[in-house]
Amino acid sequence: MPAAQVQPHPERCAPAILVVEDEVLIRAAVSEFLRGCGYSVLEAGHAREAMAILGSGAAVDLVFTDICMPGEMDGIALGRWIDSTRPGLPVFLTSGDPHCRKAAEDFAIGGTFFAKPYDLDELSRRIASALSAPQLRAL
């Protein structure tokens, strides 16, 4: 089945998604898919790099981050930092580790956790939904 294509609103620039993933091949694949859906995509290999991008004032409409990454900060800590510095910015979490699901669900409301391997069509639908509606999220 072909991937769902999401078109940005013609009256504004394409929504920007920050993909934070330490596995280069996974990051490249999901970024390419999202670009094909009409999104602008920024990429980071770990939480500190993502923080630098977000701290630079870059326009980001949603963050899609792996939970388990190298460095002192994981994806959940990054999500909490985002909540404190850019409240309302949607954060979607992903992991291949089944133990991360509970921690991710405790952090996020609305089914924003994706177990690897995740379905790209479902990711696309949830991103489109998150970008078209106000977010209600927990810290």
C-alpha positions as CSV (number, residue, x, y, z in Angstrom):
1,M,0.0,0.0,0.0
2,P,1.5,3.4,-0.9
3,A,2.4,5.8,1.8
4,A,-0.1,8.5,2.6
5,Q,1.0,11.9,1.3
6,V,0.2,14.9,3.4
7,Q,0.2,18.3,1.7
8,P,1.1,21.4,3.6
9,H,-1.4,24.3,3.6
10,P,-0.7,26.4,0.5
11,E,-0.9,29.7,2.4
12,R,2.1,28.9,4.5
13,C,5.5,27.2,4.4
14,A,5.7,23.4,4.9
15,P,5.5,22.4,8.6
16,A,8.9,21.6,10.0
17,I,9.6,18.3,11.8
18,L,12.8,17.7,13.9
19,V,13.8,14.0,13.7
20,V,16.1,13.0,16.5
21,E,17.6,9.6,16.0
22,D,21.1,8.2,16.6
23,E,20.7,5.4,14.0
24,V,21.7,7.1,10.8
25,L,19.9,4.7,8.5
26,I,16.6,5.0,10.4
27,R,17.0,8.8,10.6
28,A,17.6,9.1,6.9
29,A,14.7,6.8,6.0
30,V,12.1,8.5,8.2
31,S,13.4,12.0,7.2
32,E,13.1,11.0,3.5
33,F,9.6,9.7,4.0
34,L,8.5,12.9,5.8
35,R,10.0,15.1,3.1
36,G,8.0,13.1,0.6
37,C,4.9,13.9,2.6
38,G,5.6,17.6,2.1
39,Y,7.2,18.4,5.4
40,S,10.4,20.4,6.0
41,V,12.7,18.1,8.0
42,L,15.6,19.0,10.4
43,E,17.8,16.1,11.7
44,A,19.7,15.6,14.9
45,G,21.7,12.5,16.0
46,H,21.2,13.0,19.8
47,A,19.4,15.2,22.3
48,R,22.1,17.9,22.7
49,E,22.1,18.4,18.9
50,A,18.3,18.7,19.0
51,M,18.5,21.2,21.9
52,A,21.0,23.3,19.9
53,I,18.6,23.3,16.9
54,L,15.6,24.2,19.0
55,G,17.6,26.8,21.0
56,S,18.7,28.5,17.7
57,G,15.1,29.7,17.1
58,A,14.6,27.3,14.2
59,A,11.0,27.0,13.2
60,V,9.9,23.5,14.4
61,D,6.3,22.4,14.5
62,L,6.8,18.8,15.9
63,V,9.7,16.7,17.3
64,F,9.9,13.0,16.6
65,T,12.6,11.5,18.8
66,D,14.0,8.2,19.7
67,I,14.1,7.5,23.5
68,C,17.4,5.6,23.7
69,M,20.2,7.7,22.4
70,P,23.9,8.2,23.3
71,G,24.8,10.9,25.8
72,E,23.4,11.9,29.1
73,M,20.0,12.8,27.9
74,D,17.4,10.4,26.5
75,G,14.3,11.2,24.4
76,I,12.0,11.5,27.4
77,A,14.4,14.0,29.1
78,L,14.5,15.9,25.8
79,G,10.7,16.0,25.7
80,R,10.6,17.4,29.2
81,W,13.2,20.0,28.2
82,I,11.1,20.9,25.2
83,D,8.0,21.2,27.5
84,S,9.9,23.7,29.7
85,T,11.4,25.8,26.9
86,R,8.8,25.5,24.1
87,P,5.5,24.6,25.7
88,G,2.9,23.2,23.3
89,L,5.4,21.9,20.8
90,P,4.3,18.3,20.1
91,V,6.8,15.6,20.9
92,F,6.4,12.1,19.4
93,L,8.5,9.3,21.0
94,T,9.8,6.1,19.5
95,S,11.8,3.1,20.7
96,G,12.6,-0.5,19.9
97,D,12.9,-1.2,23.6
98,P,9.6,-2.6,25.0
99,H,10.5,-1.3,28.5
100,C,10.4,2.3,27.2
101,R,6.7,2.1,26.3
102,K,5.5,2.7,29.9
103,A,7.8,5.7,30.5
104,A,6.8,7.2,27.1
105,E,3.1,6.7,27.9
106,D,3.6,8.4,31.3
107,F,5.2,11.4,29.5
108,A,2.8,11.7,26.6
109,I,-1.0,11.9,26.2
110,G,-2.7,10.9,23.0
111,G,-0.8,7.9,21.7
112,T,2.4,9.7,20.8
113,F,4.6,6.6,21.3
114,F,5.6,4.5,18.3
115,A,7.2,1.1,18.9
116,K,9.9,0.3,16.3
117,P,9.4,-0.8,13.7
118,Y,6.6,1.7,13.3
119,D,4.2,2.1,10.5
120,L,5.0,5.1,8.4
121,D,1.4,5.6,7.2
122,E,0.3,5.7,10.9
123,L,3.1,8.1,11.7
124,S,2.0,10.4,8.8
125,R,-1.6,10.3,10.0
126,R,-0.7,11.2,13.6
127,I,1.6,14.0,12.6
128,A,-1.1,15.5,10.3
129,S,-3.6,15.2,13.2
130,A,-1.2,16.8,15.7
131,L,-0.4,19.7,13.4
132,S,-4.0,20.4,12.7
133,A,-5.3,20.4,16.3
134,P,-4.2,22.1,19.6
135,Q,-2.1,19.8,21.7
136,L,-3.0,18.7,25.2
137,R,0.1,17.1,26.7
138,A,1.4,16.3,30.2
139,L,4.8,17.2,31.6
